Amino acid sequence: MAIDKNEFRRVMGLFATGVTIVTTRSGDRLHGLTANAFCSVSLDPPLVLVCVDHRANSYGLIKESGVFAVNILADDQRPLSDFFASKETENLNRFENVKCRTAVTSAPIIDGCLGYADCRVVAAHEAGDHTIYVGQVEELAMGREARPLIFHRGRYTGLDHQGG
């Protein structure tokens, strides 16, 4: 049975996720993209995974450099998420006006994020039009205390922190 792509997106959109910006550096080239296909994989060793579309500039740079950082966004970072998700900014220097620093791998760590994981690629699995990059966490830290940016049913939403 053929699966309708729009129906697939609608059903997958029922799963609420946090929002991240996955960043990378290869030489002097920086890039990043908004991603919600991220999760922890293992505690020992500490592993995470990100899924990157083959059409994204970051795909080739992660493949080339073998490093990426996952920056977990706060709910007030929606404009940053939109900027890194835009096809219009795909070929621009997305970091020109974004405050960031580097950690162990030299992938950009975005100021003001809730937390980050700086990773070296230990495995890459082709999966349709994406590659699943598994990264060993070389450094991580919590950032500021704030509510997370959440994505559900194709739009941003928030969490209700009442009651517990």
Sequence and secondary structure as in RCSB ss.txt:
>XXXX:A:sequence
MAIDKNEFRRVMGLFATGVTIVTTRSGDRLHGLTANAFCSVSLDPPLVLVCVDHRANSYGLIKESGVFAVNILAD
DQRPLSDFFASKETENLNRFENVKCRTAVTSAPIIDGCLGYADCRVVAAHEAGDHTIYVGQVEELAMGREARPLI
FHRGRYTGLDHQGG
>XXXX:A:secstr
    HHHHHHHHTTS EE EEEEEEETTEEEEEEE  EEEEETTTTEEEEEEETTSHHHHHHHHH EEEEEE BG
GGHHHHHHHH GGGTTS TTTT  EEE SS  EEETT SEEEEEEEEEEEEETTEEEEEEEEEEEEE     B E
EETTEEE    TT 
